[in-house]
Amino acid sequence: MNLPASGRPAPTPDAAAGGSPHRSGHAPGHSREHAHTPGDATGHGHRHGHGPHDGAGLAELLELDALVFDGLLDEAVAVAVGHAPAPTRAVVDLGAGTGTGTRALARAFHDAEVVAVDADAAMLDRLRARLAGTGLADRVRAVEADLDAGWPPVGVADVVWASASLHHVADPARVLHDARDALAPGGLLVVVEMTATSPVLPDDADHADLAAHLERAMAHAGWNRYPDWTPYLTDAGLEVVDRRERTVVVPPGPETSRWAHATALRQREHLADRLEPADLAALDAVLAATAPGTTDHTVRARGGRVVRAARRPR
């Protein structure tokens, strides 16, 4: 999901990173530290800079991430459905990217219009293309907008969805206040963040603890860094009604191998100076085991989500 048009500090692999050093403990009403950090991982393709993961390569990785971890997306959408007001007529997806979340929301809220907001016109074009043949196109509206420039023209919403996007905006507190104002009384805001995303070697591999080493390196690099959103939500005048965190390990298979190859390639490129030689050798083993055309699938995929839901009081 590409929200602000301004650049992120360094080109780093979206949707291929994990780790989430949360920062909390700030007093309500005071500004909180919020930094754009290299390697912010996303679930829907927003990014602040230009790099090797822009364009079609990034879009493909984002689609693979949604495909491999579809169960996590379904669970997050189920949280939204469980707390959304009835009827739900208008849903806003902030940072829609390639539209994986948009499509899931449109399927779940079958009577709602879904407004997909993103700052990247190319991502929105891909989103529109992905809607073809789904039967959802008539209920999805794409809006190109930069949240750092102000709240987009989306109308009154029953549900606002922000998946791996909120930590990319320059002033998330202001965006959350704007989202609260855009919600109908009783409306719901859902914030989703990614955690612990890395390939996992077989248990009998020489370096089976690669995932833990990668997660530590990604945390030190500041990848996918975001604060504890709970005080932000309450400061915005929202009532937190749910928080869930879940991590899964997806078994080997063709899609998992494709995802692992793309992820390991970016991790090796951008984390090489933070990894030990044994870690780099293990990443090379992942790349070899998941090379295009492989039929012997052995690598698993680890990923997680943190989901928060908050309601505007009636």
Disulfide bonds with the S-S distance in Angstrom:
none
